[in-house]
Amino acid sequence: MASTISFSLGNVLVRPKVAHRTASFPPSTNLRSFVAVRASNEQDDSIKTSRTLEECEAAAVAGNFPAPPPLVKPAGPKGTPKIKPLDLARRPRRNRRSLALRSAFQETTLSPANFVLPLFIHEGELDTPIGAMPGCFRLGWQHGLIAEVSKARDVGVNSFVLFPKIPDALKTPTGDEAYNDNGLVPRSIRLLKDKFPDIIIYTDVALDPYSSDGHDGIVREDGVIMNDETVYQLCKQAVSQARAGADVVSPSDMMDGRVGAIRKALDAEGFHDVSIMSYTAKYQMNPANYREALIETEADEAEGADILLVKPALPYLDVIRLLRDNSSLPIAAYQASREYSMTKAVGVLKWMDEERVMMESLMCIRRAGADIILSYFARQAAGVLCGTKSN
């Protein structure tokens, strides 16, 4: 039986397609891949008719194309002035007049693969809400952590960075708990890698979670941070994390020379494949300074950093672009807690659409030049991109 196509009397697009034979067309025939079929003389649009694919093809071979539909320009509202069109060589709106065109020419894309989800962990069994960050919790390292990672993987997020809350009893002025191989972070890394061996685990290299003084480094009796002594401790911390299975260690302490020292320490222990993501521009620097970020960039690159990170993200979009334009290394940006909390607040107060603000801010960070974004919105945003709503 011959295949047929049905169409109402109106403008219909028909794609002639015959699988069982190939037609030969004369050179003069202007056959397009789509043929417009239009009924011009019928009055009753409800009447239906049909033609076989073979009949459509025969008409096309014979050059019997229907007349094109008349050009109809939609009218403007009443009172629209009648003017002569502007003589413009360029009309940029042409390239964004439809969703398809806007998508075709989109310069920046956003994907769950661009996200790193920060996770707060603690020794307890229960997940504890973080008051100033709705939707964020301090996760129990044995159960809550596994559940959160599993949910994130369901929407395509496969990269995670761990931040521990250490019991006060384990904190000391020199932060020795930072390199305990059986500490909270190494145990959590081993657990995650056993359950999800293909995920990427980033770690935080700094003494502040382990310091009784609460600083990123060892504090001298006169209040001065001891740079070189702190770097020595950070090297031991990074090696301990690598030993547990970390893929990327991330010094956030801003000590001078720590990237080179950590690289040497990792290589000396055989961890040549463990990457270093350096916090290159961070709030410890004077936020009024711009060129200073280049000094840190040059130092971190020379010392062997694999990824350069800027924190915070939105207030430092210009710095992200500065690093992007001056380095071939991947650029990371940390959408800090204040950025997350502000967006959540305007959503709760109904001042703005939380989802739109969230997605636009993430796109802006990508547009500025970030390859990956550390964001507490990672799972929520990935759910939007996947067409699902995360809980």
LOLUM-79849 format. One line per field, with one value per residue (C-alpha): x, y, z; residue in three letters. Coordinates in nm, 2 decimals, always signed. Layout:
! LOLUM-79849
u <- [X, ...]
v <- [Y, ...]
w <- [Z, ...]
aa <- [ALA, ...]
//
This chain:
! LOLUM-79849
u <- [+0.00, +0.13, +0.21, -0.01, +0.02, -0.28, -0.30, -0.57, -0.62, -0.38, +0.00, +0.17, +0.53, +0.58, +0.92, +0.93, +1.10, +1.11, +1.32, +1.28, +1.39, +1.60, +1.46, +1.67, +1.62, +1.70, +1.98, +1.74, +1.50, +1.51, +1.41, +1.43, +1.44, +1.10, +0.81, +0.54, +0.19, -0.08, -0.44, -0.54, -0.88, -1.07, -1.30, -1.37, -1.06, -1.23, -1.21, -0.94, -0.75, -0.45, -0.18, +0.06, +0.43, +0.48, +0.24, +0.42, +0.75, +0.62, +0.49, +0.82, +1.02, +0.79, +0.85, +0.49, +0.56, +0.27, +0.28, +0.44, +0.20, +0.15, +0.37, +0.15, +0.30, +0.12, -0.03, +0.08, -0.16, -0.40, -0.21, +0.12, +0.28, +0.32, +0.69, +0.95, +1.18, +1.51, +1.80, +2.01, +2.29, +2.29, +1.99, +2.13, +1.78, +1.76, +1.99, +1.77, +1.42, +1.33, +1.42, +1.59, +1.81, +1.90, +2.00, +2.20, +2.41, +2.45, +2.81, +2.81, +2.66, +2.59, +2.60, +2.60, +2.95, +3.05, +2.95, +3.14, +2.91, +3.06, +2.96, +2.99, +3.05, +3.07, +3.11, +2.75, +2.48, +2.21, +2.22, +2.21, +2.06, +2.27, +2.05, +2.19, +2.20, +1.85, +1.87, +2.23, +2.33, +2.62, +2.60, +2.66, +2.97, +2.84, +2.48, +2.38, +2.70, +2.63, +2.26, +2.35, +2.62, +2.37, +2.11, +2.36, +2.47, +2.11, +2.12, +2.47, +2.68, +2.99, +3.24, +3.24, +3.45, +3.45, +3.46, +3.48, +3.35, +3.60, +3.52, +3.67, +3.86, +4.07, +4.17, +4.52, +4.72, +4.92, +4.62, +4.78, +4.45, +4.46, +4.70, +4.55, +4.50, +4.20, +4.05, +3.71, +3.81, +4.03, +3.76, +3.49, +3.71, +3.76, +3.39, +3.29, +3.55, +3.44, +3.07, +3.12, +3.47, +3.42, +3.34, +3.59, +3.67, +3.82, +3.95, +4.02, +4.38, +4.39, +4.43, +4.13, +3.90, +4.16, +4.31, +4.21, +4.28, +4.04, +4.30, +4.43, +4.78, +4.98, +4.95, +5.26, +5.23, +5.23, +4.94, +5.14, +5.06, +5.37, +5.39, +5.66, +5.57, +5.21, +5.32, +5.50, +5.17, +4.98, +5.21, +5.14, +4.77, +4.77, +4.96, +4.72, +4.42, +4.59, +4.66, +4.29, +4.20, +4.15, +4.16, +4.23, +4.37, +4.28, +4.50, +4.27, +4.51, +4.68, +5.03, +5.32, +5.49, +5.24, +5.16, +5.52, +5.58, +5.26, +5.35, +5.69, +5.54, +5.29, +5.54, +5.78, +5.51, +5.42, +5.10, +5.20, +4.85, +4.68, +4.59, +4.63, +4.35, +4.49, +4.28, +4.46, +4.24, +4.05, +3.91, +4.24, +4.37, +4.27, +3.94, +4.03, +4.33, +4.30, +4.66, +4.76, +4.57, +4.82, +5.10, +4.93, +4.84, +5.20, +5.33, +5.08, +5.14, +5.51, +5.48, +5.27, +4.91, +4.67, +4.36, +4.32, +4.03, +3.86, +3.65, +3.39, +3.25, +3.00, +3.18, +3.50, +3.37, +3.64, +3.91, +3.78, +3.80, +4.15, +4.27, +4.10, +4.27, +4.61, +4.63, +4.57, +4.49, +4.13, +3.96, +3.74, +3.51, +3.35, +3.00, +3.04, +2.78, +2.69, +2.59, +2.38, +2.21, +2.12, +1.96, +1.77, +1.65, +1.51, +1.33, +1.18, +1.07, +0.92, +1.12, +1.25, +1.23, +1.49, +1.54, +1.59, +1.84, +2.02, +2.06, +2.15, +2.42, +2.57, +2.57, +2.73, +3.01, +3.06, +3.05, +3.32, +3.55, +3.51, +3.53, +3.39, +3.18, +3.18, +2.83, +2.58, +2.32, +2.49, +2.23, +1.94, +2.07, +2.16, +1.80, +1.68, +1.91, +1.79, +1.43, +1.38, +1.33, +1.57, +1.46]
v <- [+0.00, +0.34, +0.57, +0.88, +1.21, +1.40, +1.78, +2.04, +2.31, +2.56, +2.60, +2.26, +2.15, +1.81, +1.64, +1.40, +1.09, +0.76, +0.48, +0.22, +0.41, +0.71, +0.97, +1.14, +1.51, +1.72, +1.98, +2.26, +2.14, +2.35, +2.08, +2.18, +1.94, +2.08, +2.14, +2.39, +2.26, +2.53, +2.52, +2.86, +2.81, +2.61, +2.80, +2.53, +2.47, +2.17, +1.97, +1.71, +1.56, +1.34, +1.27, +0.98, +1.04, +0.92, +1.18, +1.45, +1.34, +1.32, +1.67, +1.79, +1.61, +1.77, +2.11, +2.16, +2.35, +2.53, +2.91, +3.04, +3.18, +3.55, +3.76, +3.88, +4.13, +4.14, +4.48, +4.68, +4.81, +5.10, +5.42, +5.28, +5.54, +5.47, +5.54, +5.45, +5.17, +5.29, +5.24, +5.01, +4.79, +4.59, +4.48, +4.27, +4.17, +3.95, +3.70, +3.68, +3.70, +3.34, +3.10, +2.87, +3.15, +3.26, +2.91, +2.87, +3.18, +3.14, +3.20, +3.07, +2.75, +2.61, +2.24, +2.02, +1.93, +2.29, +2.26, +2.16, +2.11, +2.22, +1.99, +2.06, +1.75, +1.67, +1.38, +1.36, +1.12, +1.38, +1.65, +1.99, +2.29, +2.60, +2.89, +3.16, +2.92, +2.77, +2.43, +2.37, +2.13, +2.00, +1.64, +1.34, +1.19, +0.83, +0.88, +1.23, +1.28, +0.97, +1.07, +1.42, +1.30, +1.04, +1.31, +1.54, +1.26, +1.20, +1.54, +1.52, +1.68, +1.46, +1.70, +1.78, +1.97, +1.89, +2.13, +1.98, +2.10, +1.96, +1.91, +2.18, +1.93, +1.84, +2.19, +2.32, +2.63, +2.44, +2.25, +1.91, +1.73, +1.86, +1.58, +1.29, +1.01, +0.89, +1.23, +1.34, +1.44, +1.14, +0.90, +1.08, +1.07, +0.69, +0.63, +0.84, +0.68, +0.33, +0.42, +0.64, +0.56, +0.79, +1.11, +1.40, +1.50, +1.84, +1.92, +2.23, +2.28, +2.53, +2.52, +2.73, +2.43, +2.27, +2.58, +2.68, +3.04, +3.01, +3.13, +2.99, +2.97, +2.94, +3.26, +3.40, +3.54, +3.89, +3.81, +3.77, +3.47, +3.25, +3.19, +2.93, +2.72, +2.72, +2.60, +2.31, +2.20, +2.24, +2.01, +1.73, +1.80, +1.78, +1.45, +1.31, +1.40, +1.26, +0.94, +0.91, +0.94, +1.31, +1.41, +1.78, +1.95, +2.32, +2.55, +2.83, +2.98, +3.24, +3.17, +3.27, +2.97, +2.71, +2.58, +2.50, +2.34, +2.13, +2.02, +1.90, +1.72, +1.54, +1.44, +1.32, +1.08, +0.96, +1.16, +1.31, +1.28, +1.47, +1.82, +2.15, +2.41, +2.73, +3.00, +3.27, +3.57, +3.57, +3.82, +3.80, +4.03, +4.40, +4.39, +4.73, +4.58, +4.45, +4.41, +4.22, +3.93, +3.90, +3.87, +3.58, +3.43, +3.44, +3.29, +3.01, +2.92, +2.91, +2.69, +2.43, +2.51, +2.32, +2.53, +2.89, +2.99, +3.33, +3.38, +3.54, +3.51, +3.78, +4.07, +3.96, +3.90, +4.15, +3.95, +3.62, +3.79, +3.92, +3.57, +3.42, +3.67, +3.62, +3.24, +2.93, +2.73, +2.64, +2.90, +2.82, +3.06, +3.01, +3.15, +3.22, +3.18, +3.55, +3.52, +3.21, +3.36, +3.69, +3.50, +3.28, +3.58, +3.77, +3.44, +3.40, +3.77, +3.73, +4.03, +3.84, +3.50, +3.29, +3.05, +3.32, +3.51, +3.18, +3.08, +3.42, +3.47, +3.13, +3.21, +3.55, +3.37, +3.14, +3.43, +3.61, +3.32, +3.05, +2.69, +2.55, +2.70, +2.60, +2.67, +2.57, +2.60, +2.32, +2.05, +2.29, +2.45, +2.11, +2.01, +2.31, +2.23, +1.86, +1.96, +1.83, +1.99, +1.87, +1.83]
w <- [+0.00, -0.09, +0.20, +0.23, +0.40, +0.53, +0.55, +0.61, +0.35, +0.47, +0.49, +0.56, +0.53, +0.37, +0.36, +0.06, +0.16, -0.03, +0.13, -0.14, -0.45, -0.56, -0.79, -1.06, -1.09, -1.40, -1.34, -1.39, -1.12, -0.80, -0.56, -0.19, +0.10, +0.22, -0.01, +0.09, +0.01, +0.01, -0.09, -0.24, -0.39, -0.12, +0.11, +0.37, +0.59, +0.75, +0.43, +0.44, +0.15, +0.10, -0.15, -0.16, -0.12, -0.47, -0.61, -0.42, -0.55, -0.91, -0.89, -0.76, -1.03, -1.29, -1.14, -1.03, -0.71, -0.54, -0.53, -0.21, +0.05, +0.05, +0.28, +0.56, +0.81, +1.14, +1.22, +1.52, +1.78, +1.71, +1.71, +1.58, +1.37, +0.99, +0.91, +0.66, +0.80, +0.93, +0.69, +0.90, +0.78, +1.10, +1.31, +1.59, +1.70, +1.39, +1.56, +1.87, +1.72, +1.82, +2.09, +1.83, +1.71, +2.06, +2.15, +1.83, +1.89, +2.27, +2.36, +2.72, +2.84, +3.18, +3.26, +3.58, +3.49, +3.56, +3.93, +4.24, +4.54, +4.88, +5.16, +5.53, +5.74, +6.11, +6.35, +6.45, +6.32, +6.24, +5.97, +6.14, +5.95, +5.90, +6.00, +5.77, +5.47, +5.41, +5.25, +5.37, +5.65, +5.84, +5.73, +5.93, +5.77, +5.76, +5.64, +5.55, +5.34, +5.13, +5.08, +4.96, +4.72, +4.58, +4.52, +4.35, +4.12, +4.01, +3.85, +3.70, +3.97, +4.02, +4.19, +4.57, +4.81, +5.18, +5.47, +5.82, +6.16, +6.41, +6.78, +6.99, +7.20, +6.89, +6.81, +6.90, +6.82, +6.56, +6.41, +6.43, +6.37, +6.01, +5.91, +6.12, +5.87, +6.07, +6.10, +5.98, +5.63, +5.55, +5.68, +5.47, +5.16, +5.19, +5.25, +4.94, +4.72, +4.83, +4.75, +4.44, +4.30, +3.99, +4.17, +4.20, +4.56, +4.63, +4.98, +5.17, +5.28, +5.57, +5.94, +6.05, +6.11, +6.33, +6.50, +6.85, +6.74, +6.44, +6.19, +5.86, +6.01, +6.32, +6.53, +6.69, +7.05, +6.91, +6.68, +6.36, +6.13, +6.09, +5.71, +5.67, +5.97, +5.86, +5.51, +5.67, +5.84, +5.52, +5.33, +5.58, +5.56, +5.18, +5.18, +5.43, +5.21, +4.90, +5.09, +5.17, +4.80, +4.73, +4.36, +4.41, +4.72, +4.75, +4.97, +5.08, +5.34, +5.12, +5.27, +5.04, +4.87, +4.98, +4.63, +4.54, +4.88, +4.86, +4.50, +4.62, +4.92, +4.71, +4.45, +4.71, +4.84, +4.49, +4.44, +4.11, +3.97, +4.26, +4.14, +4.32, +4.30, +4.45, +4.60, +4.40, +4.47, +4.79, +5.05, +5.26, +4.99, +4.98, +4.79, +4.65, +4.46, +4.11, +3.98, +4.30, +4.16, +3.88, +4.13, +4.29, +3.95, +3.83, +4.16, +4.17, +3.81, +3.86, +4.16, +3.99, +4.05, +3.82, +3.88, +3.99, +4.21, +4.28, +4.59, +4.62, +4.27, +4.18, +4.36, +4.18, +3.82, +3.70, +3.87, +3.72, +3.38, +3.46, +3.54, +3.24, +3.01, +3.17, +3.23, +3.02, +3.34, +3.43, +3.63, +3.93, +4.11, +4.45, +4.49, +4.86, +5.13, +5.13, +4.77, +4.84, +5.14, +4.96, +4.68, +4.92, +5.11, +4.81, +4.72, +5.07, +5.07, +4.72, +4.60, +4.30, +4.15, +4.33, +4.04, +3.78, +4.00, +4.08, +3.72, +3.59, +3.86, +3.77, +3.40, +3.47, +3.66, +3.36, +3.12, +3.32, +3.25, +3.52, +3.40, +3.72, +4.00, +4.36, +4.46, +4.73, +4.45, +4.26, +4.31, +4.28, +3.96, +3.81, +3.87, +3.68, +3.39, +3.39, +3.41, +3.76, +4.09, +4.36, +4.73]
aa <- [MET, ALA, SER, THR, ILE, SER, PHE, SER, LEU, GLY, ASN, VAL, LEU, VAL, ARG, PRO, LYS, VAL, ALA, HIS, ARG, THR, ALA, SER, PHE, PRO, PRO, SER, THR, ASN, LEU, ARG, SER, PHE, VAL, ALA, VAL, ARG, ALA, SER, ASN, GLU, GLN, ASP, ASP, SER, ILE, LYS, THR, SER, ARG, THR, LEU, GLU, GLU, CYS, GLU, ALA, ALA, ALA, VAL, ALA, GLY, ASN, PHE, PRO, ALA, PRO, PRO, PRO, LEU, VAL, LYS, PRO, ALA, GLY, PRO, LYS, GLY, THR, PRO, LYS, ILE, LYS, PRO, LEU, ASP, LEU, ALA, ARG, ARG, PRO, ARG, ARG, ASN, ARG, ARG, SER, LEU, ALA, LEU, ARG, SER, ALA, PHE, GLN, GLU, THR, THR, LEU, SER, PRO, ALA, ASN, PHE, VAL, LEU, PRO, LEU, PHE, ILE, HIS, GLU, GLY, GLU, LEU, ASP, THR, PRO, ILE, GLY, ALA, MET, PRO, GLY, CYS, PHE, ARG, LEU, GLY, TRP, GLN, HIS, GLY, LEU, ILE, ALA, GLU, VAL, SER, LYS, ALA, ARG, ASP, VAL, GLY, VAL, ASN, SER, PHE, VAL, LEU, PHE, PRO, LYS, ILE, PRO, ASP, ALA, LEU, LYS, THR, PRO, THR, GLY, ASP, GLU, ALA, TYR, ASN, ASP, ASN, GLY, LEU, VAL, PRO, ARG, SER, ILE, ARG, LEU, LEU, LYS, ASP, LYS, PHE, PRO, ASP, ILE, ILE, ILE, TYR, THR, ASP, VAL, ALA, LEU, ASP, PRO, TYR, SER, SER, ASP, GLY, HIS, ASP, GLY, ILE, VAL, ARG, GLU, ASP, GLY, VAL, ILE, MET, ASN, ASP, GLU, THR, VAL, TYR, GLN, LEU, CYS, LYS, GLN, ALA, VAL, SER, GLN, ALA, ARG, ALA, GLY, ALA, ASP, VAL, VAL, SER, PRO, SER, ASP, MET, MET, ASP, GLY, ARG, VAL, GLY, ALA, ILE, ARG, LYS, ALA, LEU, ASP, ALA, GLU, GLY, PHE, HIS, ASP, VAL, SER, ILE, MET, SER, TYR, THR, ALA, LYS, TYR, GLN, MET, ASN, PRO, ALA, ASN, TYR, ARG, GLU, ALA, LEU, ILE, GLU, THR, GLU, ALA, ASP, GLU, ALA, GLU, GLY, ALA, ASP, ILE, LEU, LEU, VAL, LYS, PRO, ALA, LEU, PRO, TYR, LEU, ASP, VAL, ILE, ARG, LEU, LEU, ARG, ASP, ASN, SER, SER, LEU, PRO, ILE, ALA, ALA, TYR, GLN, ALA, SER, ARG, GLU, TYR, SER, MET, THR, LYS, ALA, VAL, GLY, VAL, LEU, LYS, TRP, MET, ASP, GLU, GLU, ARG, VAL, MET, MET, GLU, SER, LEU, MET, CYS, ILE, ARG, ARG, ALA, GLY, ALA, ASP, ILE, ILE, LEU, SER, TYR, PHE, ALA, ARG, GLN, ALA, ALA, GLY, VAL, LEU, CYS, GLY, THR, LYS, SER, ASN]
//
